[in-house]
Amino acid sequence: MSDVRQHADDIHDQFSDHIDVSVDDVEERLTTLVDEYKVPIDEARRSVTNHYLEEAGLEREDISRGGSEAANVEDVDEPEQWIDLTAKVIELWDPRSDSVAQVGLLGDPTGTIKFTKWAKSDLPALQEGAVYELRNVVTDEYQGRYSVKLNSTTVIEELDEDLEVGDDTSEIEGALVDMQSGSGLIKRCPEDDCTRVLQNGRCNEHGEVEGEFDLRIKAVVDDGIDAHEVIFDKEATEELTGLSLEEAKEMAMDALDTTIVADEIHEDIVGTYYRIEGPTFGRYVLADDVEELDGPVDAEQLLIKARSM
């Protein structure tokens, strides 16, 4: 079976209960995008999926990707994956939107993760301290922090047991040897409950949008043994660099180039020692507490070392 046909089968399975569409119809749409317009297959799949979502009057969270798999919190390292979790409700927070029924923190022996339950999903309420089997939840990501969304296809089963929750806090002490692409002044999708970083003005889910500016740093910190990927959100970036979001926007406007912000930050922080503490989500450590340590370093030599690991 061809790659395009497999994607067509997957999309057909998602929508066959909602609209009258054949696998051949789906494959034809995919083939047109891939062969005639040279669109990458992943982007073509998103485009075709969005077409059928609109036709069916559904949201992305209302469809599954052909079955979810059991996972632990530590396994969540990419968005838009369908998984099953057995987790304890650690804490509930007040929702900031009428579209959200509940929001809070889940935990299992491997760590903790934020969850959101949509109001329109009409699911039973979760209780603090209770343990649940949550089948068919979808993963999401914002500034390296992964989360899960409970939607109309999610199945919730309360379990008569307790669950030990693991500590996912990390502390790193080492040299910041590299700053990765996607750092500096970036734009995010402004749609409700979507915070994806735009690529060439496009959101993977919502297409071309007028993005909202944000600051972040994606860095590599070498502790002498391992190279760790660390994300600094807006607040951490402002504290680390002394550069505010508004100042970064003015700098980019004066230069007519947003990359000047990343260049300025790179010059300021690469080659400096830091002690960084924060939670681990997937392969990323999120910088909550940062302390600059003594001593400049040879950033070029450390970068060569980090890349050889």
Secondary structure, DSSP 4 states (H G I P E B T S, - for coil): --HHHHHHHHHHHHHTTTS---HHHHHHHHHIIIIIS---HHHHHHHHHHHHHHHHT--GGGS-SS--EE--GGG--SSS-EEEEEEEEEEEE--SSTTEEEEEEEEETTEEEEEEEEGGG-PPPP-TT-EEEEEEEEEEEETTEEEEEE-TT-EEEEESS-------EEEEEEEEEEE-TT-EEEEE--STT--PBPBTTEETTTEE---EEEEEEEEEEE-SS-EEEEEE-HHHHHHHHS--HHHHHHHHHHHT-THHHHHHHHHHHTTEEEEEEEEEETTEEE-SEEEEEEEE--HHHHHHHHHT-
